[in-house]
Amino acid sequence: MGGCQPKIIITDQDKSMKSVVPVVFKESTHRLCMWHIMKKLREKVSYQLFQDEDFKTRLNRCVWNNQLEPDEFEEQWGKIMTDYQLVEHEWFSDLYDLREQWIPAYFKDFSMSGLMRVTSRSESENSFFDRFLTPHLTRVEFWVCYESALEAQRQNSPN
């Protein structure tokens, strides 16, 4: 990094990263990757709740909204937690406690909302292609698998 420390380090919720980032990058701010957090939703809520489009829409509008102020976020979050009986849910309680590390409303002092979306978009694409590709493919196998992945993406694209 040429002797310069980055302004922001974005990682998943790995405990070792949480402890090492402030030690190694003393001048950097550590944030959590929203995409990694939201990817866990499927395993943290019931199947019925995960299938509830209203719930997912409201949660995404609350979490991904870089226009909200902290008090607006907290109001929306609280209403979602109440409406879906999640007030006592351990995972959501933990996320709320960590809100200043991953919710854009709490770090408006950094011009990084675009970075969060780019990082999330990159993670999403990596996750998608990982379903089709492995590190040990030959070039020909890679291209065949890559084409299959693109075809799958085209078929699932809302046109």
DSSP file with accessible surface (Angstrom, degrees, kcal/mol):
  #  RESIDUE AA STRUCTURE BP1 BP2  ACC     N-H-->O    O-->H-N    N-H-->O    O-->H-N    TCO  KAPPA ALPHA  PHI   PSI    X-CA   Y-CA   Z-CA
    1    1 A M    >         0   0  159      0, 0.0     3,-1.6     0, 0.0     0, 0.0   0.000 360.0 360.0 360.0  10.1    0.0    0.0    0.0
    2    2 A G  T 3   -     0   0   80      1,-0.3     3,-0.1     3,-0.0     0, 0.0   0.808 360.0 -57.8  66.0  29.7    3.0    2.2   -0.4
    3    3 A G  T 3  S+     0   0   86      1,-0.3     2,-0.4     0, 0.0    -1,-0.3   0.403 112.1 115.0  82.6  -6.4    3.2    3.2    3.3
    4    4 A C    <   -     0   0   92     -3,-1.6    -1,-0.3     0, 0.0     0, 0.0  -0.791  59.2-139.4 -98.3 142.6   -0.3    4.6    3.3
    5    5 A Q        -     0   0   65     -2,-0.4    20,-0.0    -3,-0.1     2,-0.0  -0.796  25.7-111.5 -97.2 142.3   -3.1    3.1    5.3
    6    6 A P        -     0   0   29      0, 0.0     3,-0.1     0, 0.0    23,-0.1  -0.342  16.3-130.8 -67.1 153.1   -6.6    2.9    3.7
    7    7 A K  S    S+     0   0  165      1,-0.2    22,-2.7    21,-0.2     2,-0.4   0.864  91.3  25.2 -69.6 -35.4   -9.3    5.1    5.1
    8    8 A I  E     -a   29   0A  26     20,-0.2     2,-0.5    22,-0.0    22,-0.2  -0.990  59.9-163.6-135.9 139.5  -11.6    2.2    5.4
    9    9 A I  E     -a   30   0A  27     20,-2.8    22,-3.0    -2,-0.4     2,-0.5  -0.992  13.4-163.3-117.9 125.1  -11.3   -1.6    5.7
   10   10 A I  E     +a   31   0A  40     -2,-0.5     2,-0.3    20,-0.2    22,-0.2  -0.948  21.6 154.3-112.9 123.1  -14.4   -3.6    4.9
   11   11 A T  E     -a   32   0A  16     20,-2.0    22,-2.8    -2,-0.5    25,-0.1  -0.839  43.6 -98.9-133.9 174.3  -14.5   -7.2    6.1
   12   12 A D        -     0   0   64     -2,-0.3    -1,-0.1    20,-0.2    22,-0.1  -0.104  58.9 -81.5 -78.4-168.1  -17.0   -9.9    7.0
   13   13 A Q  S    S+     0   0   50     20,-0.1    -1,-0.1    19,-0.1     5,-0.1   0.165  73.1 150.3 -88.6  23.1  -17.8  -10.5   10.7
   14   14 A D     >  -     0   0   68      1,-0.1     4,-1.9     2,-0.1     3,-0.1  -0.324  44.3-142.2 -58.4 128.1  -14.7  -12.7   11.3
   15   15 A K  H  > S+     0   0  182      1,-0.2     4,-1.6     2,-0.2     5,-0.2   0.853  99.1  53.9 -65.2 -35.9  -13.6  -12.3   14.9
   16   16 A S  H  > S+     0   0   71      1,-0.2     4,-2.3     2,-0.2    -1,-0.2   0.897 108.2  50.3 -67.7 -35.2   -9.9  -12.4   14.1
   17   17 A M  H  > S+     0   0   67      1,-0.2     4,-2.5     2,-0.2    -2,-0.2   0.906 105.8  57.2 -66.0 -38.8  -10.4   -9.6   11.6
   18   18 A K  H  < S+     0   0  120     -4,-1.9    -1,-0.2     1,-0.2    -2,-0.2   0.887 114.1  38.3 -59.3 -37.6  -12.2   -7.6   14.2
   19   19 A S  H  X S+     0   0   81     -4,-1.6     4,-0.5     1,-0.1    -1,-0.2   0.839 119.7  44.1 -84.8 -31.1   -9.2   -7.8   16.5
   20   20 A V  H  X S+     0   0   63     -4,-2.3     4,-2.9    -5,-0.2     3,-0.4   0.846  98.9  67.8 -86.7 -31.7   -6.4   -7.5   14.0
   21   21 A V  H  X S+     0   0    3     -4,-2.5     4,-3.0     1,-0.2     7,-0.2   0.936 102.1  46.0 -57.4 -48.7   -7.6   -4.6   11.8
   22   22 A P  H  4 S+     0   0   72      0, 0.0    -1,-0.2     0, 0.0    -2,-0.2   0.815 115.6  48.5 -66.1 -24.1   -7.3   -1.9   14.5
   23   23 A V  H  < S+     0   0   92     -4,-0.5     3,-0.4    -3,-0.4    -2,-0.2   0.921 121.6  32.0 -78.5 -45.2   -3.8   -3.2   15.4
   24   24 A V  H  < S+     0   0   78     -4,-2.9     2,-0.6     1,-0.2    -3,-0.2   0.884 127.8  38.8 -81.0 -39.0   -2.5   -3.4   11.9
   25   25 A F    ><  +     0   0   53     -4,-3.0     3,-1.5    -5,-0.4    -1,-0.2  -0.640  66.7 165.2-114.4  73.6   -4.4   -0.4   10.4
   26   26 A K  T 3  S+     0   0  160     -2,-0.6    -1,-0.2    -3,-0.4    -2,-0.1   0.760  77.7  45.7 -62.8 -28.1   -4.4    2.1   13.2
   27   27 A E  T 3  S+     0   0  156     -3,-0.2    -1,-0.3     2,-0.1     2,-0.2   0.429  99.1  90.9 -95.4  -0.2   -5.5    5.0   11.0
   28   28 A S  S <  S-     0   0   17     -3,-1.5     2,-0.5    -7,-0.2   -20,-0.2  -0.635  71.1-129.2 -99.4 155.3   -8.2    3.1    9.2
   29   29 A T  E     -a    8   0A  41    -22,-2.7   -20,-2.8    -2,-0.2     2,-0.5  -0.880  22.1-140.2-100.4 131.6  -11.9    2.7   10.0
   30   30 A H  E     +a    9   0A  24     -2,-0.5     2,-0.3   -22,-0.2   -20,-0.2  -0.825  25.1 175.9 -96.7 124.4  -13.2   -0.9   10.1
   31   31 A R  E     -a   10   0A  28    -22,-3.0   -20,-2.0    -2,-0.5     2,-0.3  -0.890  27.1-119.5-122.3 158.1  -16.6   -1.5    8.6
   32   32 A L  E     -a   11   0A   9     69,-3.2     2,-0.5    -2,-0.3   -20,-0.2  -0.761  31.5-108.0 -99.4 144.0  -18.6   -4.7    8.1
   33   33 A C     >  -     0   0    3    -22,-2.8     4,-1.8    -2,-0.3     5,-0.2  -0.548  21.1-155.5 -74.2 117.5  -19.6   -5.9    4.7
   34   34 A M  H  > S+     0   0    1     -2,-0.5     4,-3.0     1,-0.2     5,-0.3   0.869  92.3  57.0 -61.0 -37.6  -23.4   -5.4    4.3
   35   35 A W  H  > S+     0   0   38      1,-0.2     4,-2.1     2,-0.2    -1,-0.2   0.928 106.1  48.7 -63.6 -44.5  -23.6   -8.1    1.7
   36   36 A H  H  > S+     0   0   44      2,-0.2     4,-0.7     1,-0.2    -1,-0.2   0.897 114.2  47.2 -61.5 -40.5  -22.0  -10.7    3.9
   37   37 A I  H >< S+     0   0    1     -4,-1.8     3,-1.2     1,-0.2     4,-0.2   0.963 114.4  44.5 -65.7 -50.7  -24.4   -9.8    6.7
   38   38 A M  H >< S+     0   0   22     -4,-3.0     3,-1.5     1,-0.3     4,-0.3   0.785 102.4  66.9 -69.7 -23.7  -27.5   -9.8    4.6
   39   39 A K  H >< S+     0   0  119     -4,-2.1     3,-0.6    -5,-0.3     4,-0.3   0.809  94.4  60.6 -64.1 -26.4  -26.5  -13.0    2.9
   40   40 A K  T XX S+     0   0   64     -3,-1.2     4,-1.3    -4,-0.7     3,-0.8   0.584  77.3  93.0 -77.3  -9.6  -27.0  -14.7    6.3
   41   41 A L  H X> S+     0   0    8     -3,-1.5     4,-1.6     1,-0.3     3,-0.7   0.894  78.5  58.2 -52.8 -44.5  -30.7  -13.8    6.4
   42   42 A R  H <4 S+     0   0  167     -3,-0.6    -1,-0.3    -4,-0.3    -2,-0.1   0.868 112.2  39.4 -55.9 -40.4  -31.8  -17.0    4.8
   43   43 A E  H <4 S+     0   0  144     -3,-0.8    -1,-0.3    -4,-0.3    -2,-0.2   0.650 114.7  53.5 -86.8 -12.9  -30.2  -19.1    7.6
   44   44 A K  H << S+     0   0   78     -4,-1.3     2,-0.3    -3,-0.7    -2,-0.2   0.636 105.5  49.8 -98.3 -17.7  -31.2  -16.8   10.5
   45   45 A V  S  < S-     0   0   16     -4,-1.6     0, 0.0    -5,-0.2     0, 0.0  -0.790  94.2 -86.2-118.0 165.9  -35.0  -16.5    9.9
   46   46 A S     >  -     0   0   65     -2,-0.3     4,-2.7     1,-0.1     5,-0.2  -0.233  38.1-112.9 -64.4 159.3  -37.7  -19.0    9.4
   47   47 A Y  H  > S+     0   0  175      1,-0.2     4,-1.8     2,-0.2     5,-0.1   0.912 118.0  52.7 -58.6 -43.6  -38.5  -20.2    5.9
   48   48 A Q  H  > S+     0   0  163      1,-0.2     4,-0.6     2,-0.2    -1,-0.2   0.916 110.9  45.6 -61.3 -44.1  -41.9  -18.5    6.0
   49   49 A L  H >4 S+     0   0   22      1,-0.2     3,-1.1     2,-0.2     7,-0.2   0.910 110.0  54.3 -68.2 -38.1  -40.3  -15.1    7.0
   50   50 A F  H 3< S+     0   0   28     -4,-2.7    -1,-0.2     1,-0.3    -2,-0.2   0.837 108.2  50.5 -64.0 -30.6  -37.6  -15.5    4.4
   51   51 A Q  H 3< S+     0   0   82     -4,-1.8     2,-0.9    -5,-0.2    -1,-0.3   0.601  84.2 105.3 -81.1  -9.7  -40.3  -16.0    1.7
   52   52 A D    <X  -     0   0   56     -3,-1.1     4,-2.2    -4,-0.6     5,-0.2  -0.590  53.6-167.4 -77.8 105.0  -42.2  -12.9    2.9
   53   53 A E  H  > S+     0   0  117     -2,-0.9     4,-2.7     1,-0.2     5,-0.2   0.845  85.2  56.0 -64.9 -35.0  -41.5  -10.3    0.2
   54   54 A D  H  > S+     0   0   89      2,-0.2     4,-2.7     1,-0.2     5,-0.2   0.936 108.3  48.6 -62.7 -44.9  -42.8   -7.4    2.3
   55   55 A F  H  > S+     0   0    0      2,-0.2     4,-2.8     1,-0.2     5,-0.2   0.950 113.9  45.2 -58.6 -50.9  -40.4   -8.3    5.1
   56   56 A K  H  X S+     0   0   36     -4,-2.2     4,-2.7    -7,-0.2     5,-0.2   0.907 113.6  50.1 -64.1 -39.2  -37.4   -8.5    2.8
   57   57 A T  H  X S+     0   0   50     -4,-2.7     4,-2.5     2,-0.2    -1,-0.2   0.946 113.7  44.7 -63.4 -47.3  -38.4   -5.3    0.9
   58   58 A R  H  X S+     0   0   60     -4,-2.7     4,-1.8    -5,-0.2    -2,-0.2   0.917 114.7  48.3 -64.4 -43.9  -38.8   -3.3    4.2
   59   59 A L  H  X S+     0   0    1     -4,-2.8     4,-3.0    -5,-0.2     5,-0.3   0.943 113.2  47.5 -63.4 -44.9  -35.6   -4.7    5.7
   60   60 A N  H  X S+     0   0   66     -4,-2.7     4,-2.6    -5,-0.2     5,-0.3   0.901 110.5  51.8 -63.9 -40.8  -33.6   -3.9    2.5
   61   61 A R  H  < S+     0   0  170     -4,-2.5     4,-0.4    -5,-0.2    -1,-0.2   0.858 115.0  43.7 -63.3 -33.7  -35.0   -0.4    2.3
   62   62 A C  H  < S+     0   0    1     -4,-1.8     3,-0.2    -5,-0.2    -2,-0.2   0.939 120.9  37.7 -75.0 -47.2  -34.0    0.2    5.9
   63   63 A V  H  < S+     0   0    0     -4,-3.0    42,-0.2     1,-0.2    -2,-0.2   0.915 121.0  40.3 -74.9 -46.7  -30.6   -1.4    5.8
   64   64 A W  S  < S+     0   0   42     -4,-2.6     2,-0.8    -5,-0.3    -1,-0.2   0.482  84.8 112.7 -86.3  -1.3  -29.3   -0.3    2.3
   65   65 A N    >   -     0   0   49     -4,-0.4     3,-0.8    -5,-0.3    40,-0.2  -0.595  40.0-177.5 -80.9 108.6  -30.7    3.2    2.4
   66   66 A N  T 3  S+     0   0   47     -2,-0.8    -1,-0.2     1,-0.2    47,-0.1   0.424  77.8  67.4 -85.9   5.5  -27.8    5.7    2.5
   67   67 A Q  T 3  S+     0   0  139      2,-0.1    -1,-0.2     0, 0.0     2,-0.1   0.604  78.8 100.7 -95.5 -15.3  -30.3    8.6    2.7
   68   68 A L    <   -     0   0   11     -3,-0.8    -6,-0.0    -6,-0.1     3,-0.0  -0.417  66.3-136.6 -72.3 146.6  -31.5    7.7    6.2
   69   69 A E     >  -     0   0   91     -2,-0.1     4,-2.6     1,-0.1     3,-0.4  -0.610  34.3-101.3 -89.7 160.2  -30.3    9.5    9.3
   70   70 A P  H  > S+     0   0   39      0, 0.0     4,-2.7     0, 0.0     5,-0.2   0.891 123.1  50.1 -52.7 -42.4  -29.6    7.4   12.4
   71   71 A D  H  > S+     0   0  110      1,-0.2     4,-2.1     2,-0.2     5,-0.1   0.882 111.0  49.6 -66.9 -33.8  -32.8    8.2   14.1
   72   72 A E  H  > S+     0   0   81     -3,-0.4     4,-2.5     2,-0.2    -1,-0.2   0.913 111.1  49.5 -68.2 -42.6  -34.8    7.3   10.9
   73   73 A F  H  X S+     0   0    1     -4,-2.6     4,-3.3     1,-0.2     5,-0.3   0.950 111.2  49.1 -58.8 -48.8  -32.9    4.0   10.6
   74   74 A E  H  X S+     0   0   64     -4,-2.7     4,-2.6    -5,-0.2    -2,-0.2   0.889 111.2  49.8 -62.0 -38.0  -33.7    3.2   14.3
   75   75 A E  H  X S+     0   0  149     -4,-2.1     4,-2.1     2,-0.2    -1,-0.2   0.945 115.1  42.8 -64.3 -48.3  -37.3    4.0   13.9
   76   76 A Q  H  X S+     0   0   72     -4,-2.5     4,-2.5     2,-0.2    -2,-0.2   0.922 114.9  50.0 -64.7 -44.2  -37.7    1.8   10.8
   77   77 A W  H  X S+     0   0   12     -4,-3.3     4,-2.8    -5,-0.2     5,-0.2   0.938 111.2  49.4 -58.7 -48.6  -35.6   -1.0   12.2
   78   78 A G  H  X S+     0   0   29     -4,-2.6     4,-2.4    -5,-0.3    -1,-0.2   0.890 110.4  50.1 -59.3 -41.6  -37.7   -0.9   15.4
   79   79 A K  H  X S+     0   0  118     -4,-2.1     4,-3.2     2,-0.2     5,-0.2   0.925 111.8  48.0 -65.4 -41.9  -41.0   -1.0   13.5
   80   80 A I  H  X S+     0   0    3     -4,-2.5     4,-2.0     2,-0.2     6,-0.2   0.935 111.8  49.7 -62.9 -45.9  -39.7   -4.0   11.4
   81   81 A M  H  <>S+     0   0    9     -4,-2.8     5,-3.6    -5,-0.2     6,-0.8   0.908 116.3  42.8 -61.6 -39.4  -38.6   -5.9   14.5
   82   82 A T  H ><5S+     0   0   87     -4,-2.4     3,-1.6     3,-0.2    -2,-0.2   0.948 112.6  51.2 -70.9 -48.9  -41.9   -5.3   16.2
   83   83 A D  H 3<5S+     0   0   61     -4,-3.2    -2,-0.2     1,-0.3    -1,-0.2   0.805 118.7  37.5 -60.6 -31.7  -44.1   -6.0   13.1
   84   84 A Y  T 3<5S-     0   0   33     -4,-2.0    -1,-0.3    -5,-0.2    -2,-0.2   0.149 111.6-114.4-109.3  19.4  -42.4   -9.4   12.5
   85   85 A Q  T < 5S+     0   0  163     -3,-1.6    -3,-0.2     1,-0.1     3,-0.1   0.886  77.0 128.3  50.9  48.3  -41.9  -10.3   16.2
   86   86 A L    > < +     0   0   10     -5,-3.6     3,-1.4    -6,-0.2    -4,-0.2   0.292  28.1 107.8-113.0   8.8  -38.1  -10.1   16.0
   87   87 A V  T 3  S+     0   0   77     -6,-0.8    -1,-0.1     1,-0.3    -5,-0.1   0.880  89.5  37.1 -57.5 -38.9  -37.5   -7.9   19.0
   88   88 A E  T 3  S+     0   0  173     -7,-0.2     2,-0.4    -3,-0.1    -1,-0.3   0.383  85.8 125.5 -94.7   4.3  -36.0  -10.8   21.0
   89   89 A H    <>  -     0   0   53     -3,-1.4     4,-2.5     1,-0.2     5,-0.2  -0.506  55.0-147.2 -70.4 121.1  -34.3  -12.4   18.0
   90   90 A E  H  > S+     0   0  146     -2,-0.4     4,-2.7     1,-0.2     5,-0.2   0.894  93.2  49.9 -59.5 -44.6  -30.6  -12.8   19.0
   91   91 A W  H  > S+     0   0   26      1,-0.2     4,-2.4     2,-0.2    -1,-0.2   0.943 113.8  44.7 -63.9 -45.0  -29.2  -12.3   15.5
   92   92 A F  H  > S+     0   0    2      2,-0.2     4,-2.4     1,-0.2    -1,-0.2   0.883 112.3  52.8 -67.3 -35.7  -31.1   -9.1   14.8
   93   93 A S  H  X S+     0   0   42     -4,-2.5     4,-2.2     2,-0.2    -1,-0.2   0.924 109.9  48.6 -63.2 -43.3  -30.3   -7.8   18.3
   94   94 A D  H  X S+     0   0   75     -4,-2.7     4,-1.5     1,-0.2    -2,-0.2   0.912 111.2  50.1 -62.7 -42.6  -26.6   -8.4   17.6
   95   95 A L  H  < S+     0   0    2     -4,-2.4     4,-0.2     1,-0.2    -1,-0.2   0.898 109.0  51.8 -62.5 -40.6  -26.8   -6.7   14.3
   96   96 A Y  H >< S+     0   0   60     -4,-2.4     3,-1.5     1,-0.2     4,-0.2   0.920 107.1  52.7 -63.0 -41.4  -28.5   -3.7   15.9
   97   97 A D  H 3< S+     0   0  117     -4,-2.2     3,-0.3     1,-0.3    -1,-0.2   0.825 113.5  44.6 -62.4 -29.0  -25.7   -3.5   18.4
   98   98 A L  T >< S+     0   0   39     -4,-1.5     3,-3.0     1,-0.2     4,-0.5   0.324  78.7 117.1 -94.0   6.6  -23.2   -3.5   15.5
   99   99 A R  G X>  +     0   0   46     -3,-1.5     4,-2.5     1,-0.3     3,-1.1   0.784  67.4  60.8 -52.3 -33.1  -25.2   -0.9   13.5
  100  100 A E  G 34 S+     0   0  117     -3,-0.3    -1,-0.3     1,-0.2    -2,-0.1   0.662 104.3  52.2 -71.9  -9.9  -22.5    1.7   13.6
  101  101 A Q  G <4 S+     0   0   52     -3,-3.0   -69,-3.2   -70,-0.1    -1,-0.2   0.528 126.8  13.8-100.6  -7.5  -20.2   -0.7   11.8
  102  102 A W  T <4 S+     0   0    1     -3,-1.1    -2,-0.2    -4,-0.5    -3,-0.1   0.545  97.7  91.1-144.4 -12.4  -22.4   -1.6    8.8
  103  103 A I    ><  -     0   0    1     -4,-2.5     3,-2.1    -5,-0.2     4,-0.2  -0.792  65.6-140.7 -94.3 122.9  -25.4    0.7    8.4
  104  104 A P  G >  S+     0   0    8      0, 0.0     3,-1.9     0, 0.0    -1,-0.1   0.782  95.3  71.9 -54.1 -29.1  -24.7    3.7    6.1
  105  105 A A  G 3  S+     0   0    5      1,-0.3     3,-0.5   -40,-0.2   -34,-0.1   0.786  97.0  52.7 -58.1 -24.0  -26.7    6.1    8.3
  106  106 A Y  G <  S+     0   0   37     -3,-2.1    -1,-0.3    -7,-0.3     3,-0.1   0.427 110.1  43.9 -96.7  -0.6  -23.9    5.9   10.9
  107  107 A F    X   +     0   0    2     -3,-1.9     3,-1.4    -4,-0.2     5,-0.3  -0.189  59.6 133.6-138.8  52.8  -21.0    6.7    8.6
  108  108 A K  T 3   +     0   0   88     -3,-0.5    -1,-0.1     1,-0.3    -2,-0.1   0.672  64.6  76.6 -71.0 -15.2  -22.0    9.6    6.5
  109  109 A D  T 3  S+     0   0  126     -3,-0.1     2,-0.5     2,-0.1    -1,-0.3   0.690  90.5  65.3 -70.1 -15.2  -18.7   11.3    7.3
  110  110 A F  S <  S-     0   0   44     -3,-1.4     2,-1.8  -103,-0.0     3,-0.3  -0.917  82.7-138.0-107.1 131.1  -17.2    8.8    4.8
  111  111 A S        +     0   0  135     -2,-0.5    -3,-0.1     1,-0.2     4,-0.1  -0.634  68.3 115.0 -83.1  82.6  -18.1    9.1    1.1
  112  112 A M     >  +     0   0    5     -2,-1.8     4,-2.6    -5,-0.3     5,-0.2   0.352  24.0 107.2-136.9   6.7  -18.4    5.4    0.8
  113  113 A S  H  > S+     0   0   33     -3,-0.3     4,-1.9     1,-0.2     5,-0.2   0.912  88.5  49.5 -58.4 -39.6  -22.0    4.4    0.0
  114  114 A G  H  > S+     0   0   49      1,-0.2     4,-2.8     2,-0.2    -1,-0.2   0.906 108.8  53.4 -62.8 -38.7  -20.9    3.7   -3.6
  115  115 A L  H  > S+     0   0   82      2,-0.2     4,-3.2     1,-0.2     5,-0.3   0.917 106.2  52.5 -63.1 -42.1  -18.1    1.6   -2.3
  116  116 A M  H  X S+     0   0    4     -4,-2.6     4,-2.4     1,-0.2    -1,-0.2   0.923 112.7  44.6 -61.2 -41.8  -20.4   -0.5   -0.1
  117  117 A R  H  X S+     0   0   95     -4,-1.9     4,-2.8    -5,-0.2    -2,-0.2   0.905 114.1  48.9 -70.4 -39.9  -22.6   -1.2   -3.1
  118  118 A V  H  X S+     0   0   79     -4,-2.8     4,-2.8     2,-0.2    -2,-0.2   0.937 113.0  47.8 -64.1 -44.5  -19.6   -2.0   -5.4
  119  119 A T  H  X S+     0   0   33     -4,-3.2     4,-2.6     1,-0.2    -2,-0.2   0.940 114.4  46.4 -60.8 -45.3  -18.2   -4.3   -2.7
  120  120 A S  H  X S+     0   0    8     -4,-2.4     4,-2.5    -5,-0.3    -2,-0.2   0.907 112.0  50.7 -64.9 -41.2  -21.5   -6.0   -2.3
  121  121 A R  H  X S+     0   0  148     -4,-2.8     4,-2.5     2,-0.2    -1,-0.2   0.929 111.4  48.6 -62.8 -42.9  -22.0   -6.3   -6.0
  122  122 A S  H  X S+     0   0   60     -4,-2.8     4,-2.7     1,-0.2    -2,-0.2   0.930 111.8  48.8 -63.0 -44.5  -18.6   -7.8   -6.4
  123  123 A E  H  X S+     0   0   55     -4,-2.6     4,-2.5     1,-0.2    -1,-0.2   0.905 110.9  51.4 -61.8 -40.6  -19.2  -10.3   -3.5
  124  124 A S  H  X S+     0   0   51     -4,-2.5     4,-2.4     2,-0.2    -2,-0.2   0.927 111.3  46.3 -64.1 -45.1  -22.6  -11.2   -5.1
  125  125 A E  H  X S+     0   0   69     -4,-2.5     4,-2.8     2,-0.2     5,-0.3   0.918 111.9  51.5 -64.3 -42.4  -21.0  -11.9   -8.5
  126  126 A N  H  X S+     0   0   81     -4,-2.7     4,-2.2     1,-0.2    -2,-0.2   0.929 110.6  49.0 -59.1 -44.4  -18.2  -13.9   -6.9
  127  127 A S  H  X S+     0   0   37     -4,-2.5     4,-0.7    -5,-0.2    -1,-0.2   0.917 111.5  49.9 -61.6 -42.7  -20.7  -16.0   -5.1
  128  128 A F  H >< S+     0   0   25     -4,-2.4     3,-1.2     1,-0.2     4,-0.3   0.961 113.6  43.5 -62.0 -50.9  -22.7  -16.5   -8.3
  129  129 A F  H >X S+     0   0   33     -4,-2.8     4,-2.1     1,-0.3     3,-1.7   0.811 101.3  69.2 -69.9 -26.0  -19.7  -17.6  -10.3
  130  130 A D  H 3< S+     0   0  119     -4,-2.2    -1,-0.3     1,-0.3    -2,-0.2   0.782  90.8  63.3 -61.6 -24.2  -18.4  -19.8   -7.5
  131  131 A R  T << S+     0   0  165     -3,-1.2    -1,-0.3    -4,-0.7    -2,-0.2   0.729 115.8  29.3 -70.5 -20.2  -21.4  -22.1   -8.1
  132  132 A F  T <4 S+     0   0   58     -3,-1.7     2,-0.3    -4,-0.3    -2,-0.2   0.660 114.3  60.7-110.9 -25.2  -20.0  -22.8  -11.6
  133  133 A L     <  -     0   0   33     -4,-2.1    -1,-0.1    12,-0.1     9,-0.0  -0.817  51.2-170.7-115.4 149.8  -16.3  -22.5  -11.4
  134  134 A T    >   -     0   0   79     -2,-0.3     3,-1.2    -3,-0.0    -3,-0.0  -0.932  35.7-115.4-129.7 159.1  -13.5  -24.2   -9.5
  135  135 A P  T 3  S+     0   0  121      0, 0.0    -2,-0.0     0, 0.0    -1,-0.0   0.670 108.8  60.6 -68.7 -13.1   -9.8  -23.3   -9.2
  136  136 A H  T 3  S+     0   0  167      2,-0.0     2,-0.1     6,-0.0     6,-0.0   0.250  74.1 124.4-104.2  16.9   -8.6  -26.5  -11.0
  137  137 A L    <   -     0   0   46     -3,-1.2     2,-0.1     1,-0.1    -4,-0.0  -0.442  59.1-125.7 -76.0 145.3  -10.4  -26.0  -14.3
  138  138 A T     >  -     0   0   78     -2,-0.1     4,-3.0     1,-0.1     5,-0.2  -0.366  36.4-100.0 -73.8 169.8   -8.4  -26.1  -17.6
  139  139 A R  H  > S+     0   0  213      1,-0.2     4,-2.4     2,-0.2     5,-0.2   0.916 125.3  48.7 -60.4 -42.3   -9.0  -23.0  -19.8
  140  140 A V  H  > S+     0   0  111      2,-0.2     4,-2.3     1,-0.2    -1,-0.2   0.943 112.8  47.2 -64.2 -46.0  -11.4  -24.9  -22.0
  141  141 A E  H  > S+     0   0   92      1,-0.2     4,-2.7     2,-0.2     5,-0.3   0.906 110.1  54.8 -60.6 -40.8  -13.4  -26.2  -19.0
  142  142 A F  H  X S+     0   0   73     -4,-3.0     4,-3.1     1,-0.2    -2,-0.2   0.945 109.0  46.3 -57.2 -49.2  -13.3  -22.6  -17.6
  143  143 A W  H  X S+     0   0  139     -4,-2.4     4,-2.6     2,-0.2     5,-0.2   0.901 112.3  49.9 -65.0 -37.8  -14.9  -21.2  -20.7
  144  144 A V  H  X S+     0   0   88     -4,-2.3     4,-2.1     2,-0.2    -1,-0.2   0.953 115.6  43.1 -63.9 -46.4  -17.5  -23.9  -20.9
  145  145 A C  H  X S+     0   0   33     -4,-2.7     4,-2.4     2,-0.2    -2,-0.2   0.899 113.1  52.7 -66.4 -39.1  -18.5  -23.3  -17.2
  146  146 A Y  H  X S+     0   0   72     -4,-3.1     4,-2.5    -5,-0.3    -2,-0.2   0.930 109.3  48.6 -62.7 -44.6  -18.3  -19.5  -17.7
  147  147 A E  H  X S+     0   0   97     -4,-2.6     4,-2.5     1,-0.2    -1,-0.2   0.901 110.3  52.2 -62.8 -38.4  -20.7  -19.7  -20.6
  148  148 A S  H  X S+     0   0   60     -4,-2.1     4,-2.4    -5,-0.2    -1,-0.2   0.906 109.3  50.1 -63.1 -40.9  -23.0  -21.9  -18.6
  149  149 A A  H  X S+     0   0    0     -4,-2.4     4,-2.4     2,-0.2    -2,-0.2   0.928 111.0  48.1 -63.9 -45.5  -23.0  -19.4  -15.8
  150  150 A L  H  X S+     0   0   29     -4,-2.5     4,-2.6     2,-0.2    -2,-0.2   0.907 111.2  51.1 -63.0 -39.3  -23.8  -16.5  -18.1
  151  151 A E  H  X S+     0   0   87     -4,-2.5     4,-2.3     2,-0.2    -2,-0.2   0.926 109.9  49.4 -64.8 -41.1  -26.6  -18.5  -19.7
  152  152 A A  H  X S+     0   0   22     -4,-2.4     4,-1.5     1,-0.2    -1,-0.2   0.904 111.6  49.7 -62.9 -40.1  -28.1  -19.2  -16.3
  153  153 A Q  H  X S+     0   0   65     -4,-2.4     4,-0.6     1,-0.2    -2,-0.2   0.905 109.9  50.6 -66.2 -40.8  -27.8  -15.5  -15.4
  154  154 A R  H >< S+     0   0  132     -4,-2.6     3,-0.8     1,-0.2    -2,-0.2   0.903 109.2  51.2 -63.0 -40.1  -29.5  -14.6  -18.7
  155  155 A Q  H 3< S+     0   0  137     -4,-2.3    -1,-0.2     1,-0.2    -2,-0.2   0.812 113.6  44.5 -68.9 -28.5  -32.4  -17.0  -18.0
  156  156 A N  H 3< S+     0   0  126     -4,-1.5    -1,-0.2    -5,-0.2    -2,-0.2   0.456  88.6 111.2 -94.0  -0.8  -32.9  -15.6  -14.5
  157  157 A S  S << S-     0   0   55     -3,-0.8     2,-1.1    -4,-0.6    -3,-0.0  -0.566  72.6-125.7 -77.2 131.2  -32.7  -12.0  -15.6
  158  158 A P              0   0  127      0, 0.0    -1,-0.1     0, 0.0    -2,-0.1  -0.627 360.0 360.0 -78.6 102.0  -36.0  -10.0  -15.4
  159  159 A N              0   0  184     -2,-1.1    -2,-0.0     0, 0.0     0, 0.0  -0.793 360.0 360.0-107.9 360.0  -36.4   -8.6  -18.9
